[in-house]
Each structure stands twice: as structure tokens, then as C-alpha cells.
């Protein structure tokens, strides 16, 4: 939920980045977490 709040906050202060509600922020945070996890598993350290 913290990631969703940060997405929502970023959408309110950054030009060119818009989040149309809290639930869209939740979806964006989940997608970000999934993509980050997949990339961490694929890319070697």
C-alpha cells in the first residue's frame, strides 16, 4: 500500500505523470513490483 501511495503522490506533483485514482495507483504499484522482481531474477548481479 505504501508503493501505491507513493505512485499517487508522484502523480499529483510530477508533470507528465498522472494517476487517475488510488486503485490505479495500486495497480501501478503491483505492476512495478512484478516487473522489478522479474528483471531482478533475469539480470545477473
PDBQT receptor file of N, H, CA, C and O in Angstrom, charges set to zero:
ATOM      1  N   UNK A   1       0.807  -1.197   0.000  1.00  0.00    +0.000 N 
ATOM      2  CA  UNK A   1       0.000   0.000   0.000  1.00  0.00    +0.000 C 
ATOM      3  C   UNK A   1       0.854   1.267   0.000  1.00  0.00    +0.000 C 
ATOM      4  O   UNK A   1       0.456   2.302  -0.533  1.00  0.00    +0.000 OA
ATOM      5  N   UNK A   2       2.022   1.163   0.602  1.00  0.00    +0.000 N 
ATOM      6  H   UNK A   2       2.345   0.322   1.035  1.00  0.00    +0.000 HD
ATOM      7  CA  UNK A   2       2.899   2.327   0.618  1.00  0.00    +0.000 C 
ATOM      8  C   UNK A   2       3.333   2.688  -0.802  1.00  0.00    +0.000 C 
ATOM      9  O   UNK A   2       3.389   3.866  -1.155  1.00  0.00    +0.000 OA
ATOM     10  N   UNK A   3       3.640   1.674  -1.617  1.00  0.00    +0.000 N 
ATOM     11  H   UNK A   3       3.594   0.717  -1.330  1.00  0.00    +0.000 HD
ATOM     12  CA  UNK A   3       4.015   1.953  -3.004  1.00  0.00    +0.000 C 
ATOM     13  C   UNK A   3       2.881   2.630  -3.758  1.00  0.00    +0.000 C 
ATOM     14  O   UNK A   3       3.118   3.532  -4.562  1.00  0.00    +0.000 OA
ATOM     15  N   UNK A   4       1.662   2.204  -3.504  1.00  0.00    +0.000 N 
ATOM     16  H   UNK A   4       1.470   1.472  -2.851  1.00  0.00    +0.000 HD
ATOM     17  CA  UNK A   4       0.502   2.819  -4.159  1.00  0.00    +0.000 C 
ATOM     18  C   UNK A   4       0.364   4.279  -3.749  1.00  0.00    +0.000 C 
ATOM     19  O   UNK A   4       0.070   5.136  -4.583  1.00  0.00    +0.000 OA
ATOM     20  N   UNK A   5       0.572   4.559  -2.483  1.00  0.00    +0.000 N 
ATOM     21  H   UNK A   5       0.811   3.863  -1.806  1.00  0.00    +0.000 HD
ATOM     22  CA  UNK A   5       0.503   5.947  -2.026  1.00  0.00    +0.000 C 
ATOM     23  C   UNK A   5       1.602   6.791  -2.666  1.00  0.00    +0.000 C 
ATOM     24  O   UNK A   5       1.370   7.950  -3.009  1.00  0.00    +0.000 OA
ATOM     25  N   UNK A   6       2.791   6.225  -2.829  1.00  0.00    +0.000 N 
ATOM     26  H   UNK A   6       2.980   5.283  -2.551  1.00  0.00    +0.000 HD
ATOM     27  CA  UNK A   6       3.878   6.958  -3.474  1.00  0.00    +0.000 C 
ATOM     28  C   UNK A   6       3.586   7.203  -4.950  1.00  0.00    +0.000 C 
ATOM     29  O   UNK A   6       3.891   8.276  -5.470  1.00  0.00    +0.000 OA
ATOM     30  N   UNK A   7       2.991   6.206  -5.639  1.00  0.00    +0.000 N 
ATOM     31  H   UNK A   7       2.744   5.334  -5.216  1.00  0.00    +0.000 HD
ATOM     32  CA  UNK A   7       2.585   6.405  -7.030  1.00  0.00    +0.000 C 
ATOM     33  C   UNK A   7       1.558   7.532  -7.119  1.00  0.00    +0.000 C 
ATOM     34  O   UNK A   7       1.656   8.405  -7.981  1.00  0.00    +0.000 OA
ATOM     35  N   UNK A   8       0.587   7.504  -6.231  1.00  0.00    +0.000 N 
ATOM     36  H   UNK A   8       0.508   6.795  -5.531  1.00  0.00    +0.000 HD
ATOM     37  CA  UNK A   8      -0.472   8.507  -6.224  1.00  0.00    +0.000 C 
ATOM     38  C   UNK A   8       0.106   9.892  -5.944  1.00  0.00    +0.000 C 
ATOM     39  O   UNK A   8      -0.286  10.870  -6.581  1.00  0.00    +0.000 OA
ATOM     40  N   UNK A   9       1.024   9.976  -5.005  1.00  0.00    +0.000 N 
ATOM     41  H   UNK A   9       1.342   9.182  -4.487  1.00  0.00    +0.000 HD
ATOM     42  CA  UNK A   9       1.676  11.243  -4.680  1.00  0.00    +0.000 C 
ATOM     43  C   UNK A   9       2.499  11.753  -5.859  1.00  0.00    +0.000 C 
ATOM     44  O   UNK A   9       2.446  12.937  -6.192  1.00  0.00    +0.000 OA
ATOM     45  N   UNK A  10       3.260  10.857  -6.490  1.00  0.00    +0.000 N 
ATOM     46  H   UNK A  10       3.303   9.895  -6.219  1.00  0.00    +0.000 HD
ATOM     47  CA  UNK A  10       4.070  11.257  -7.642  1.00  0.00    +0.000 C 
ATOM     48  C   UNK A  10       3.185  11.771  -8.767  1.00  0.00    +0.000 C 
ATOM     49  O   UNK A  10       3.541  12.730  -9.452  1.00  0.00    +0.000 OA
ATOM     50  N   UNK A  11       2.033  11.138  -8.960  1.00  0.00    +0.000 N 
ATOM     51  H   UNK A  11       1.744  10.360  -8.404  1.00  0.00    +0.000 HD
ATOM     52  CA  UNK A  11       1.104  11.594  -9.988  1.00  0.00    +0.000 C 
ATOM     53  C   UNK A  11       0.550  12.980  -9.711  1.00  0.00    +0.000 C 
ATOM     54  O   UNK A  11       0.159  13.695 -10.633  1.00  0.00    +0.000 OA
ATOM     55  N   UNK A  12       0.517  13.355  -8.449  1.00  0.00    +0.000 N 
ATOM     56  H   UNK A  12       0.835  12.773  -7.700  1.00  0.00    +0.000 HD
ATOM     57  CA  UNK A  12      -0.017  14.679  -8.129  1.00  0.00    +0.000 C 
ATOM     58  C   UNK A  12       1.024  15.789  -8.228  1.00  0.00    +0.000 C 
ATOM     59  O   UNK A  12       0.649  16.954  -8.359  1.00  0.00    +0.000 OA
ATOM     60  N   UNK A  13       2.319  15.471  -8.169  1.00  0.00    +0.000 N 
ATOM     61  H   UNK A  13       2.623  14.524  -8.062  1.00  0.00    +0.000 HD
ATOM     62  CA  UNK A  13       3.325  16.527  -8.191  1.00  0.00    +0.000 C 
ATOM     63  C   UNK A  13       4.161  16.567  -9.465  1.00  0.00    +0.000 C 
ATOM     64  O   UNK A  13       4.779  17.590  -9.757  1.00  0.00    +0.000 OA
ATOM     65  N   UNK A  14       4.195  15.476 -10.231  1.00  0.00    +0.000 N 
ATOM     66  H   UNK A  14       3.693  14.645  -9.994  1.00  0.00    +0.000 HD
ATOM     67  CA  UNK A  14       5.026  15.444 -11.432  1.00  0.00    +0.000 C 
ATOM     68  C   UNK A  14       4.204  15.759 -12.680  1.00  0.00    +0.000 C 
ATOM     69  O   UNK A  14       3.134  15.191 -12.893  1.00  0.00    +0.000 OA
ATOM     70  N   UNK A  15       4.717  16.664 -13.490  1.00  0.00    +0.000 N 
ATOM     71  H   UNK A  15       5.587  17.126 -13.317  1.00  0.00    +0.000 HD
ATOM     72  CA  UNK A  15       4.068  16.951 -14.764  1.00  0.00    +0.000 C 
ATOM     73  C   UNK A  15       4.358  15.806 -15.724  1.00  0.00    +0.000 C 
ATOM     74  O   UNK A  15       5.477  15.294 -15.771  1.00  0.00    +0.000 OA
ATOM     75  N   UNK A  16       3.355  15.409 -16.482  1.00  0.00    +0.000 N 
ATOM     76  H   UNK A  16       2.446  15.825 -16.444  1.00  0.00    +0.000 HD
ATOM     77  CA  UNK A  16       3.522  14.330 -17.449  1.00  0.00    +0.000 C 
ATOM     78  C   UNK A  16       3.300  12.945 -16.863  1.00  0.00    +0.000 C 
ATOM     79  O   UNK A  16       3.331  11.960 -17.601  1.00  0.00    +0.000 OA
ATOM     80  N   UNK A  17       3.081  12.843 -15.572  1.00  0.00    +0.000 N 
ATOM     81  H   UNK A  17       3.056  13.643 -14.973  1.00  0.00    +0.000 HD
ATOM     82  CA  UNK A  17       2.802  11.560 -14.913  1.00  0.00    +0.000 C 
ATOM     83  C   UNK A  17       1.507  11.731 -14.147  1.00  0.00    +0.000 C 
ATOM     84  O   UNK A  17       1.435  12.505 -13.193  1.00  0.00    +0.000 OA
ATOM     85  N   UNK A  18       0.480  11.002 -14.569  1.00  0.00    +0.000 N 
ATOM     86  H   UNK A  18       0.538  10.373 -15.344  1.00  0.00    +0.000 HD
ATOM     87  CA  UNK A  18      -0.844  11.187 -13.978  1.00  0.00    +0.000 C 
ATOM     88  C   UNK A  18      -1.384   9.846 -13.510  1.00  0.00    +0.000 C 
ATOM     89  O   UNK A  18      -1.286   8.847 -14.222  1.00  0.00    +0.000 OA
ATOM     90  N   UNK A  19      -1.948   9.827 -12.324  1.00  0.00    +0.000 N 
ATOM     91  H   UNK A  19      -2.028  10.639 -11.745  1.00  0.00    +0.000 HD
ATOM     92  CA  UNK A  19      -2.603   8.651 -11.769  1.00  0.00    +0.000 C 
ATOM     93  C   UNK A  19      -4.050   9.044 -11.483  1.00  0.00    +0.000 C 
ATOM     94  O   UNK A  19      -4.313   9.967 -10.712  1.00  0.00    +0.000 OA
ATOM     95  N   UNK A  20      -4.973   8.338 -12.108  1.00  0.00    +0.000 N 
ATOM     96  H   UNK A  20      -4.758   7.588 -12.734  1.00  0.00    +0.000 HD
ATOM     97  CA  UNK A  20      -6.392   8.696 -12.008  1.00  0.00    +0.000 C 
ATOM     98  C   UNK A  20      -7.108   7.969 -10.878  1.00  0.00    +0.000 C 
ATOM     99  O   UNK A  20      -8.121   7.309 -11.106  1.00  0.00    +0.000 OA
ATOM    100  N   UNK A  21      -6.589   8.086  -9.673  1.00  0.00    +0.000 N 
ATOM    101  H   UNK A  21      -5.766   8.622  -9.488  1.00  0.00    +0.000 HD
ATOM    102  CA  UNK A  21      -7.254   7.491  -8.520  1.00  0.00    +0.000 C 
ATOM    103  C   UNK A  21      -6.369   6.505  -7.785  1.00  0.00    +0.000 C 
ATOM    104  O   UNK A  21      -5.345   6.049  -8.294  1.00  0.00    +0.000 OA
ATOM    105  N   UNK A  22      -6.793   6.193  -6.576  1.00  0.00    +0.000 N 
ATOM    106  H   UNK A  22      -7.624   6.564  -6.162  1.00  0.00    +0.000 HD
ATOM    107  CA  UNK A  22      -5.992   5.337  -5.710  1.00  0.00    +0.000 C 
ATOM    108  C   UNK A  22      -5.873   3.915  -6.251  1.00  0.00    +0.000 C 
ATOM    109  O   UNK A  22      -4.801   3.315  -6.178  1.00  0.00    +0.000 OA
ATOM    110  N   UNK A  23      -6.959   3.373  -6.790  1.00  0.00    +0.000 N 
ATOM    111  H   UNK A  23      -7.830   3.861  -6.850  1.00  0.00    +0.000 HD
ATOM    112  CA  UNK A  23      -6.901   1.983  -7.272  1.00  0.00    +0.000 C 
ATOM    113  C   UNK A  23      -5.996   1.838  -8.475  1.00  0.00    +0.000 C 
ATOM    114  O   UNK A  23      -5.371   0.792  -8.649  1.00  0.00    +0.000 OA
ATOM    115  N   UNK A  24      -5.909   2.854  -9.309  1.00  0.00    +0.000 N 
ATOM    116  H   UNK A  24      -6.417   3.704  -9.168  1.00  0.00    +0.000 HD
ATOM    117  CA  UNK A  24      -4.945   2.823 -10.409  1.00  0.00    +0.000 C 
ATOM    118  C   UNK A  24      -3.521   2.868  -9.867  1.00  0.00    +0.000 C 
ATOM    119  O   UNK A  24      -2.610   2.267 -10.436  1.00  0.00    +0.000 OA
ATOM    120  N   UNK A  25      -3.341   3.579  -8.776  1.00  0.00    +0.000 N 
ATOM    121  H   UNK A  25      -4.080   4.068  -8.314  1.00  0.00    +0.000 HD
ATOM    122  CA  UNK A  25      -2.028   3.610  -8.129  1.00  0.00    +0.000 C 
ATOM    123  C   UNK A  25      -1.675   2.231  -7.578  1.00  0.00    +0.000 C 
ATOM    124  O   UNK A  25      -0.518   1.818  -7.647  1.00  0.00    +0.000 OA
ATOM    125  N   UNK A  26      -2.656   1.517  -7.035  1.00  0.00    +0.000 N 
ATOM    126  H   UNK A  26      -3.597   1.853  -6.980  1.00  0.00    +0.000 HD
ATOM    127  CA  UNK A  26      -2.420   0.156  -6.536  1.00  0.00    +0.000 C 
ATOM    128  C   UNK A  26      -2.016  -0.761  -7.687  1.00  0.00    +0.000 C 
ATOM    129  O   UNK A  26      -1.072  -1.541  -7.560  1.00  0.00    +0.000 OA
ATOM    130  N   UNK A  27      -2.722  -0.669  -8.798  1.00  0.00    +0.000 N 
ATOM    131  H   UNK A  27      -3.489  -0.035  -8.901  1.00  0.00    +0.000 HD
ATOM    132  CA  UNK A  27      -2.389  -1.487  -9.965  1.00  0.00    +0.000 C 
ATOM    133  C   UNK A  27      -1.003  -1.143 -10.478  1.00  0.00    +0.000 C 
ATOM    134  O   UNK A  27      -0.231  -2.041 -10.815  1.00  0.00    +0.000 OA
ATOM    135  N   UNK A  28      -0.674   0.139 -10.545  1.00  0.00    +0.000 N 
ATOM    136  H   UNK A  28      -1.301   0.868 -10.271  1.00  0.00    +0.000 HD
ATOM    137  CA  UNK A  28       0.659   0.552 -10.990  1.00  0.00    +0.000 C 
ATOM    138  C   UNK A  28       1.744   0.047 -10.063  1.00  0.00    +0.000 C 
ATOM    139  O   UNK A  28       2.802  -0.374 -10.531  1.00  0.00    +0.000 OA
ATOM    140  N   UNK A  29       1.511   0.078  -8.765  1.00  0.00    +0.000 N 
ATOM    141  H   UNK A  29       0.651   0.420  -8.385  1.00  0.00    +0.000 HD
ATOM    142  CA  UNK A  29       2.496  -0.407  -7.807  1.00  0.00    +0.000 C 
ATOM    143  C   UNK A  29       2.692  -1.913  -7.935  1.00  0.00    +0.000 C 
ATOM    144  O   UNK A  29       3.815  -2.405  -7.832  1.00  0.00    +0.000 OA
ATOM    145  N   UNK A  30       1.595  -2.650  -8.159  1.00  0.00    +0.000 N 
ATOM    146  H   UNK A  30       0.683  -2.250  -8.243  1.00  0.00    +0.000 HD
ATOM    147  CA  UNK A  30       1.706  -4.098  -8.344  1.00  0.00    +0.000 C 
ATOM    148  C   UNK A  30       2.478  -4.437  -9.621  1.00  0.00    +0.000 C 
ATOM    149  O   UNK A  30       3.335  -5.320  -9.617  1.00  0.00    +0.000 OA
ATOM    150  N   UNK A  31       2.172  -3.738 -10.702  1.00  0.00    +0.000 N 
ATOM    151  H   UNK A  31       1.475  -3.021 -10.705  1.00  0.00    +0.000 HD
ATOM    152  CA  UNK A  31       2.904  -3.959 -11.950  1.00  0.00    +0.000 C 
ATOM    153  C   UNK A  31       4.386  -3.633 -11.790  1.00  0.00    +0.000 C 
ATOM    154  O   UNK A  31       5.247  -4.371 -12.269  1.00  0.00    +0.000 OA
ATOM    155  N   UNK A  32       4.670  -2.540 -11.123  1.00  0.00    +0.000 N 
ATOM    156  H   UNK A  32       3.970  -1.941 -10.734  1.00  0.00    +0.000 HD
ATOM    157  CA  UNK A  32       6.066  -2.161 -10.887  1.00  0.00    +0.000 C 
ATOM    158  C   UNK A  32       6.793  -3.248 -10.086  1.00  0.00    +0.000 C 
ATOM    159  O   UNK A  32       7.933  -3.591 -10.398  1.00  0.00    +0.000 OA
ATOM    160  N   UNK A  33       6.145  -3.781  -9.071  1.00  0.00    +0.000 N 
ATOM    161  H   UNK A  33       5.218  -3.502  -8.818  1.00  0.00    +0.000 HD
ATOM    162  CA  UNK A  33       6.756  -4.820  -8.248  1.00  0.00    +0.000 C 
ATOM    163  C   UNK A  33       6.999  -6.093  -9.051  1.00  0.00    +0.000 C 
ATOM    164  O   UNK A  33       8.057  -6.710  -8.930  1.00  0.00    +0.000 OA
ATOM    165  N   UNK A  34       6.026  -6.491  -9.868  1.00  0.00    +0.000 N 
ATOM    166  H   UNK A  34       5.166  -5.990  -9.966  1.00  0.00    +0.000 HD
ATOM    167  CA  UNK A  34       6.185  -7.689 -10.689  1.00  0.00    +0.000 C 
ATOM    168  C   UNK A  34       7.316  -7.546 -11.698  1.00  0.00    +0.000 C 
ATOM    169  O   UNK A  34       8.146  -8.443 -11.844  1.00  0.00    +0.000 OA
ATOM    170  N   UNK A  35       7.342  -6.422 -12.387  1.00  0.00    +0.000 N 
ATOM    171  H   UNK A  35       6.668  -5.693 -12.269  1.00  0.00    +0.000 HD
ATOM    172  CA  UNK A  35       8.386  -6.194 -13.395  1.00  0.00    +0.000 C 
ATOM    173  C   UNK A  35       9.755  -6.117 -12.735  1.00  0.00    +0.000 C 
ATOM    174  O   UNK A  35      10.722  -6.672 -13.255  1.00  0.00    +0.000 OA
ATOM    175  N   UNK A  36       9.848  -5.442 -11.608  1.00  0.00    +0.000 N 
ATOM    176  H   UNK A  36       9.062  -4.991 -11.185  1.00  0.00    +0.000 HD
ATOM    177  CA  UNK A  36      11.115  -5.339 -10.885  1.00  0.00    +0.000 C 
ATOM    178  C   UNK A  36      11.594  -6.711 -10.432  1.00  0.00    +0.000 C 
ATOM    179  O   UNK A  36      12.779  -7.023 -10.554  1.00  0.00    +0.000 OA
ATOM    180  N   UNK A  37      10.692  -7.529  -9.914  1.00  0.00    +0.000 N 
ATOM    181  H   UNK A  37       9.730  -7.275  -9.815  1.00  0.00    +0.000 HD
ATOM    182  CA  UNK A  37      11.055  -8.876  -9.486  1.00  0.00    +0.000 C 
ATOM    183  C   UNK A  37      11.528  -9.746 -10.627  1.00  0.00    +0.000 C 
ATOM    184  O   UNK A  37      12.507 -10.480 -10.496  1.00  0.00    +0.000 OA
ATOM    185  N   UNK A  38      10.826  -9.661 -11.760  1.00  0.00    +0.000 N 
ATOM    186  H   UNK A  38      10.030  -9.064 -11.867  1.00  0.00    +0.000 HD
ATOM    187  CA  UNK A  38      11.221 -10.444 -12.937  1.00  0.00    +0.000 C 
ATOM    188  C   UNK A  38      12.587 -10.012 -13.452  1.00  0.00    +0.000 C 
ATOM    189  O   UNK A  38      13.424 -10.856 -13.771  1.00  0.00    +0.000 OA
ATOM    190  N   UNK A  39      12.817  -8.720 -13.534  1.00  0.00    +0.000 N 
ATOM    191  H   UNK A  39      12.137  -8.034 -13.275  1.00  0.00    +0.000 HD
ATOM    192  CA  UNK A  39      14.106  -8.234 -14.007  1.00  0.00    +0.000 C 
ATOM    193  C   UNK A  39      15.236  -8.600 -13.055  1.00  0.00    +0.000 C 
ATOM    194  O   UNK A  39      16.350  -8.879 -13.498  1.00  0.00    +0.000 OA
ATOM    195  N   UNK A  40      14.967  -8.603 -11.765  1.00  0.00    +0.000 N 
ATOM    196  H   UNK A  40      14.062  -8.376 -11.405  1.00  0.00    +0.000 HD
ATOM    197  CA  UNK A  40      15.985  -8.996 -10.801  1.00  0.00    +0.000 C 
ATOM    198  C   UNK A  40      16.340 -10.465 -10.937  1.00  0.00    +0.000 C 
ATOM    199  O   UNK A  40      17.486 -10.854 -10.711  1.00  0.00    +0.000 OA
ATOM    200  N   UNK A  41      15.361 -11.284 -11.304  1.00  0.00    +0.000 N 
ATOM    201  H   UNK A  41      14.430 -10.968 -11.487  1.00  0.00    +0.000 HD
ATOM    202  CA  UNK A  41      15.619 -12.709 -11.482  1.00  0.00    +0.000 C 
ATOM    203  C   UNK A  41      16.374 -12.979 -12.788  1.00  0.00    +0.000 C 
ATOM    204  O   UNK A  41      17.149 -13.932 -12.867  1.00  0.00    +0.000 OA
ATOM    205  N   UNK A  42      16.154 -12.149 -13.807  1.00  0.00    +0.000 N 
ATOM    206  H   UNK A  42      15.524 -11.375 -13.743  1.00  0.00    +0.000 HD
ATOM    207  CA  UNK A  42      16.764 -12.377 -15.115  1.00  0.00    +0.000 C 
ATOM    208  C   UNK A  42      18.176 -11.815 -15.197  1.00  0.00    +0.000 C 
ATOM    209  O   UNK A  42      19.081 -12.485 -15.694  1.00  0.00    +0.000 OA
ATOM    210  N   UNK A  43      18.374 -10.594 -14.718  1.00  0.00    +0.000 N 
ATOM    211  H   UNK A  43      17.639 -10.049 -14.314  1.00  0.00    +0.000 HD
ATOM    212  CA  UNK A  43      19.659  -9.897 -14.852  1.00  0.00    +0.000 C 
ATOM    213  C   UNK A  43      20.604 -10.362 -13.727  1.00  0.00    +0.000 C 
ATOM    214  O   UNK A  43      20.262 -10.267 -12.548  1.00  0.00    +0.000 OA
ATOM    215  N   UNK A  44      21.770 -10.855 -14.094  1.00  0.00    +0.000 N 
ATOM    216  H   UNK A  44      22.047 -10.933 -15.051  1.00  0.00    +0.000 HD
ATOM    217  CA  UNK A  44      22.706 -11.279 -13.053  1.00  0.00    +0.000 C 
ATOM    218  C   UNK A  44      23.323 -10.085 -12.327  1.00  0.00    +0.000 C 
ATOM    219  O   UNK A  44      23.442  -8.996 -12.888  1.00  0.00    +0.000 OA
ATOM    220  N   UNK A  45      23.708 -10.302 -11.087  1.00  0.00    +0.000 N 
ATOM    221  H   UNK A  45      23.612 -11.187 -10.630  1.00  0.00    +0.000 HD
ATOM    222  CA  UNK A  45      24.327  -9.212 -10.299  1.00  0.00    +0.000 C 
ATOM    223  C   UNK A  45      25.714  -8.987 -10.721  1.00  0.00    +0.000 C 
ATOM    224  O   UNK A  45      26.392  -8.116 -10.177  1.00  0.00    +0.000 OA
TER     225      UNK A  45
